[in-house]
């Protein structure tokens, strides 16, 4: 009986140690759980308003068409496009910074008109050309028909307007520059060129599709 208080003290000490060891430990366990969290959302690309030189048609229509087609091709599970409103390059960069975009895309579209065997750039007040046929190039196979159907489904009114002012032998050039927020030099600088085989041909969509593939590869591999 004399050892009873001592025995109770030992039991109490053991209980305290067991409770203390059962409590969650700070340090390595919580940061490890944080590191296992999934990464953020899709890569965001800010798109500056296009600079356009149109031989026929409306400039604002061409700007809208470029935006619509780029957005349609660069939107998906891992990519997101945010169109900007600032036309000056310096202001577009500031707007992209405020939008927390990792990448900024500048685009220039030029429409070259063929006239009497010689080519010249003119800034004409183009007519509506409502009777022109809007054409997306492609063969007669089921695969090409599906591709034409998909392209038509994303085509905007602005794109139709731009295509309606294209005539056979006209040329279009699409120049684009991709900048990264953490780099001073451009990440990608390229150009695409296409010549119309018929009136109303959509030259813009195929060029944007090719450019979008190069841009997507550049931003996802970074």
C-alpha positions, 0 to 999 in steps of 0.5 A: 500500500505504501507504493500506491502513490508512486505507482499512480505517479508512474501511470500518470507520467506514462499517460502524459507521454502517450498523449503527447506523442499522439498529437500531430507534429508540425514541420515536415508533414504539413508542407508535404501535403501542400506540395501534393496539391494539384497545379493551377488552371490553364495557361492564360494568353493575353491577346492584343488587338490585331494590327490590320492593313486591309485592301478591302473591307472594314478594319474593325471587322478584320480585328474582330475576325482575328480575335474570334478565330484565335480564341476558338483555336487557343481555348481548351482544358490547358489553354485560355485566351483573354482578349485585351482592349489596349491598342498601343503595345506598351499599354497592352503589356501593362494590361496583360501584367494587370491581368496576370497573364504569363504570355502576350500575343501580338498579331498583324494581318495584311491583305494584299490585293491583286490588280491587273497582274500587279499587286499593291496595298490600298486602304479602300472603303470596301463594299459589303459584297453580299453576293460573294461566296464564302469558301473554306478550302478542302476536298470532297472527302468525309474528313474534309467535309467534317473539317469544313463544318467545324470551321464554319461552326466557329466562324463569326460574322466578322470572319465572313465579312473579311472572307467576302472581300477576298478575291482570287489571287489575293494574298494575306499575311499573318505575322505574330509575336509571342512574348513571355512575362519572364523574358525580355526577348520574344518567345516566338516570332513567325509569319504565315502567308496564303494566296486565294484560289477563288473569290470568297476564300477563307484565308485567315482560318488555316493560317490562324490554325497553323499559328495556334499550333506553334503557340500552344506548343511554345506555351505548354513546353515552357 
